[in-house]
Amino acid sequence: MPSKSVIVGSSVGLHARPAAIIAEAAGALSSPVTINGIDASSSLMIMTLGAKCGDTVEVQGDDQTGVDQIADLVIQDLDAD
């Protein structure tokens, strides 16, 4: 199963806005992706991780392309104006 360790880039961590953006992208994928074992297509589940800016998380899935896509979102500051 492909996986990638990445550092959370959003200044607010994986909170409301970043979690919603990631969940929307994960929901559009053809195969499931998880972040630290949590379903990445659920913004509420992502927020339960409590991941803060600078924390390392593990993105996993059945498809390397999907893992890379979600990992790329996790490392961005999705709450920046």
Residue, then its C-alpha position, 0 to 999 in steps of 0.5 A: m500500500p503506497s504511503k507518504s510521510v508529510i509535514v502539515g503546512s497549514s498555519v491552523g493545522l488540519h482544522a476546518r478549512p484545510a480539512a474541508i479542502i482535503a476531504e473534497a479532493a479525497g472524495a473525488l478520488s477513485s480509491p480511498v486515502t487515509i491520513n494517520g489511518i483516518d478516512a481522508s474524505s471526511s473533514l470531521m474525521i480529519m479534524t479529530l486528528g488534532a494535527k497542528c502545523g509542523d506535525t508529521v502525518e502518514v498519507q496512505g492509499d491503494d493508488q500512489t497518484g491519490v496518495d501524492q495528491i492528498a499529500d501535496l494538499v497536506i503540505q500546503d498552507l490551505d488557510a492562507d489568504 
